[in-house]
Amino acid sequence: MADMSGAQMVVEAMRREGVEVVFGYPGGAIMNVYDEIYKHRYFQHILTRHEQAAVHAADGYARATGKVGVAFVTSGPGFTNAVTGLATAYMDSIPLVVISGQVPLSMIGTDAFQEIDAVGISRPCTKHNYLVQSVEELPRILAEAFYIARSGRPGPVHIDIPKDVTAQVGPFNYPEEVRLETYRPTIRGNMRQIKKAVEAIREAKQPLFYLGGGIIHSGSADLVRKLVDATQIPAVETLMARGTLPYDHPQLLGMVGMHGSYAANMAMSEADLLIALGPRFDDRVTGKLSEFARYAKIIHVDIDPSSIGKLVHVHYPIVGDLKAVLEEMVPLVEERIDPGRYQQWRQTLNHYNELHPITFEDSDEVLKPQWVIRRIGERLKGRARIATDVGQHQMWTAQFYPFTRPREFITSGGLGTMGFGFPAALGAKRAVGDGEVVVNISGDGSILMNIQELITAVQYRLPVINVILNNNYLGMVRQWQTFFYDKRYSETDLSIQPDFVKVAEAFGGVGYRVSTKEEFDQALDDALNRGVVALIDVVVDRHENVLPMVPAGGSLYNMLLEYKD
């Protein structure tokens, strides 16, 4: 093909990879690329107002679609601002390609203006990264980046391109197929191991499906539903797996872990077999490792061999793409498993659910945050994407929103990034278009961390509805201070806050401040009809706690079910 400049190659690669939108923020080191964007318009570019928000928006787009999200940033502070977004995506295995500009090759290592060791910084929080050293290698690197981001266990890939490389001219030989000798993810699971796992399920008396985020990434939720329906084995979901089973599925016990349901955590503690489909056994789920699933043998299916046996001993390891493994497993299970075998086990867990359901004490005097989330669900379930920031509101959303399908819940699980929700919601809204509503459920602490993106929402007509559960606290930290620090509320009181209604209006959106159920219903109705970005500032009970709660490092079966002052 004809010769191109490095900047042209970047833009042409986006076209070849089918990229429809890039989120970014220009600067000196990446200016050549932005000049080519201006000339060609192969894709939409959305100018966020902060580089962190650009990467979070690309992340939200990827979570909503399963496609690779793309962000462009400049060197130095442009890149360092983007690092939080990279780390957020890395912890949750989200496929991104983030391209940063860099100072010219001859100036690297000289402490040049806006120089930083971007590759050194990004190495711990990316699946792979590159420093491009010649225009000749750029086409190959671009193709590899997309392949690595989307294949195997997905993740963010970072490409750092010096400014002189984007100006150099060379042949654009874009690979039709990428083959890497040192990177060949295992797709098909070992059939002998699959058969052993099915036999273990057949022999178990108290088996439990432990559903993880890998189900969402692999697109295998339909097969998981088929498996659960065929066996009628109870199931629990991690935060990242919410929506795998519909909220009202008869075998779903709810979320497991630190703020999981009583039934889910007791099931994990009493099971004799865990069928772990794509989780990573993180500490918020396992609690005290020596007490975790202590009576259970474990089947673990995961495409990443390094995740299997990393934290707990696994009796039946199966390395492979979850979808491919389940395609082999489901027919065997349907043939060999009698669902009647687990009837007593189901009754025991149903009793636990009746004993301590996920609930709250409603009030007509002050709005309860749980009521607000449940109300949003009553109005929008099945036709909305729900993003959250991080904190109490995130856990209440996981507990009380009626999720019905995969990719409905967009939240930062591993890194726990405040400020993620709004820009991620913008990316999700760009992905789903007018066909679905996108709501960001946030707190009065989190929303301020990327509130500048209100203007991005206005400029690009992305009418995300932000519901701020405003308790004038850093709520989750305050809760820990209440439970474990003798109510020493060190730097968690947020009584001095902006007028969010005026803030929304100043940016060109709409704002509401509500303190009753009737006012909330009216505000939500109006926001849905307005078609512009909205902030609904909801005054909620200041001292409401997220329960149940497993204290950090505690055993799952040792839950705090209530708090008495």
Secondary structure as the mmCIF struct_conf table of DSSP 4:
data_model
#
loop_
_struct_conf.conf_type_id
_struct_conf.id
_struct_conf.beg_label_comp_id
_struct_conf.beg_label_asym_id
_struct_conf.beg_label_seq_id
_struct_conf.end_label_comp_id
_struct_conf.end_label_asym_id
_struct_conf.end_label_seq_id
STRN STRN1 ASP A 3 SER A 5
HELX_RH_AL_P HELX_RH_AL_P1 GLY A 6 ARG A 16
TURN_TY1_P TURN_TY1_P1 GLU A 17 GLY A 18
STRN STRN2 VAL A 21 GLY A 24
HELX_RH_3T_P HELX_RH_3T_P1 GLY A 28 ILE A 30
HELX_RH_AL_P HELX_RH_AL_P2 MET A 31 HIS A 40
BEND BEND1 PHE A 43 PHE A 43
STRN STRN3 GLN A 44 LEU A 47
BEND BEND2 ARG A 49 HIS A 50
HELX_RH_AL_P HELX_RH_AL_P3 GLU A 51 THR A 65
BEND BEND3 GLY A 66 LYS A 67
HELX_LH_PP_P HELX_LH_PP_P1 VAL A 68 VAL A 68
STRN STRN4 GLY A 69 VAL A 73
BEND BEND4 SER A 75 SER A 75
TURN_TY1_P TURN_TY1_P2 GLY A 76 GLY A 76
HELX_RH_AL_P HELX_RH_AL_P4 PRO A 77 MET A 91
TURN_TY1_P TURN_TY1_P3 ASP A 92 SER A 93
STRN STRN5 LEU A 96 GLN A 102
HELX_RH_3T_P HELX_RH_3T_P2 LEU A 105 MET A 107
TURN_TY1_P TURN_TY1_P4 ILE A 108 ASP A 111
TURN_TY1_P TURN_TY1_P5 PHE A 113 GLN A 114
HELX_RH_AL_P HELX_RH_AL_P5 ALA A 118 SER A 122
HELX_RH_3T_P HELX_RH_3T_P3 ARG A 123 CYS A 125
BEND BEND5 THR A 126 LYS A 127
STRN STRN6 HIS A 128 LEU A 131
HELX_RH_3T_P HELX_RH_3T_P4 VAL A 135 GLU A 137
HELX_RH_AL_P HELX_RH_AL_P6 LEU A 138 ARG A 150
BEND BEND6 SER A 151 ARG A 153
STRN STRN7 PRO A 156 PRO A 162
HELX_RH_AL_P HELX_RH_AL_P7 LYS A 163 ALA A 167
STRN STRN8 VAL A 169 PRO A 171
BEND BEND7 GLU A 176 GLU A 177
STRN STRN9 LEU A 180 LEU A 180
TURN_TY1_P TURN_TY1_P6 GLU A 181 THR A 182
STRN STRN10 TYR A 183 TYR A 183
BEND BEND8 ARG A 188 ARG A 188
HELX_LH_PP_P HELX_LH_PP_P2 GLY A 189 ASN A 190
HELX_RH_AL_P HELX_RH_AL_P8 MET A 191 GLU A 203
BEND BEND9 LYS A 205 GLN A 206
STRN STRN11 PRO A 207 LEU A 211
TURN_TY1_P TURN_TY1_P7 GLY A 213 GLY A 213
HELX_RH_AL_P HELX_RH_AL_P9 GLY A 214 SER A 218
TURN_TY1_P TURN_TY1_P8 GLY A 219 GLY A 219
HELX_RH_AL_P HELX_RH_AL_P10 ALA A 221 THR A 231
STRN STRN12 ALA A 235 GLU A 237
HELX_RH_3T_P HELX_RH_3T_P5 LEU A 239 ALA A 241
TURN_TY1_P TURN_TY1_P9 ARG A 242 GLY A 243
BEND BEND10 THR A 244 LEU A 245
TURN_TY1_P TURN_TY1_P10 TYR A 247 ASP A 248
TURN_TY1_P TURN_TY1_P11 PRO A 250 GLN A 251
STRN STRN13 LEU A 252 MET A 255
BEND BEND11 GLY A 257 GLY A 257
TURN_TY1_P TURN_TY1_P12 MET A 258 HIS A 259
HELX_RH_AL_P HELX_RH_AL_P11 TYR A 262 GLU A 270
BEND BEND12 ASP A 272 ASP A 272
STRN STRN14 LEU A 273 LEU A 277
BEND BEND13 GLY A 278 GLY A 278
HELX_RH_AL_P HELX_RH_AL_P12 ASP A 283 THR A 286
BEND BEND14 LYS A 288 LYS A 288
HELX_RH_3T_P HELX_RH_3T_P6 LEU A 289 GLU A 291
TURN_TY1_P TURN_TY1_P13 PHE A 292 TYR A 295
STRN STRN15 LYS A 297 ASP A 302
BEND BEND15 ILE A 303 ILE A 303
HELX_RH_3T_P HELX_RH_3T_P7 PRO A 305 SER A 307
TURN_TY1_P TURN_TY1_P14 ILE A 308 GLY A 309
BEND BEND16 LYS A 310 VAL A 312
BEND BEND17 HIS A 315 HIS A 315
STRN STRN16 TYR A 316 VAL A 319
BEND BEND18 GLY A 320 GLY A 320
HELX_RH_AL_P HELX_RH_AL_P13 LEU A 322 ARG A 336
HELX_RH_3T_P HELX_RH_3T_P8 PRO A 339 TYR A 342
HELX_RH_AL_P HELX_RH_AL_P14 GLN A 343 LEU A 355
BEND BEND19 HIS A 356 HIS A 356
BEND BEND20 ILE A 358 ILE A 358
BEND BEND21 ASP A 364 VAL A 366
STRN STRN17 LEU A 367 LEU A 367
HELX_RH_AL_P HELX_RH_AL_P15 PRO A 369 LEU A 380
TURN_TY1_P TURN_TY1_P15 LYS A 381 GLY A 382
BEND BEND22 ARG A 383 ARG A 383
STRN STRN18 ALA A 384 THR A 388
BEND BEND23 VAL A 390 GLY A 391
HELX_RH_AL_P HELX_RH_AL_P16 GLN A 392 PHE A 400
BEND BEND24 TYR A 401 TYR A 401
BEND BEND25 ARG A 405 ARG A 405
TURN_TY1_P TURN_TY1_P16 PRO A 406 ARG A 407
STRN STRN19 PHE A 409 ILE A 410
BEND BEND26 GLY A 414 LEU A 415
TURN_TY1_P TURN_TY1_P17 MET A 418 GLY A 419
HELX_RH_AL_P HELX_RH_AL_P17 GLY A 421 VAL A 432
HELX_RH_3T_P HELX_RH_3T_P9 GLY A 433 GLY A 435
BEND BEND27 GLU A 436 GLU A 436
STRN STRN20 VAL A 437 GLY A 443
TURN_TY1_P TURN_TY1_P18 ASP A 444 GLY A 445
HELX_RH_3T_P HELX_RH_3T_P10 SER A 446 GLU A 453
HELX_RH_AL_P HELX_RH_AL_P18 LEU A 454 GLN A 459
TURN_TY1_P TURN_TY1_P19 TYR A 460 ARG A 461
HELX_LH_PP_P HELX_LH_PP_P3 VAL A 464 VAL A 464
STRN STRN21 ILE A 465 ASN A 470
BEND BEND28 ASN A 472 ASN A 472
STRN STRN22 TYR A 473 TYR A 473
HELX_RH_AL_P HELX_RH_AL_P19 GLY A 475 PHE A 484
BEND BEND29 TYR A 485 TYR A 485
TURN_TY1_P TURN_TY1_P20 ASP A 486 LYS A 487
TURN_TY1_P TURN_TY1_P21 SER A 490 GLU A 491
STRN STRN23 ASP A 493 ASP A 493
BEND BEND30 ILE A 496 ILE A 496
HELX_RH_AL_P HELX_RH_AL_P20 PHE A 500 PHE A 507
TURN_TY1_P TURN_TY1_P22 GLY A 508 GLY A 508
BEND BEND31 GLY A 509 GLY A 509
STRN STRN24 VAL A 510 VAL A 514
BEND BEND32 THR A 516 THR A 516
HELX_RH_AL_P HELX_RH_AL_P21 LYS A 517 ARG A 530
BEND BEND33 VAL A 532 VAL A 532
STRN STRN25 ALA A 534 VAL A 539
STRN STRN26 VAL A 540 VAL A 540
TURN_TY1_P TURN_TY1_P23 ARG A 542 HIS A 543
BEND BEND34 PRO A 548 PRO A 548
STRN STRN27 MET A 549 MET A 549
HELX_LH_PP_P HELX_LH_PP_P4 VAL A 550 PRO A 551
TURN_TY1_P TURN_TY1_P24 ALA A 552 GLY A 553
TURN_TY1_P TURN_TY1_P25 LEU A 556 TYR A 557
BEND BEND35 ASN A 558 ASN A 558
STRN STRN28 LEU A 560 LEU A 560
#
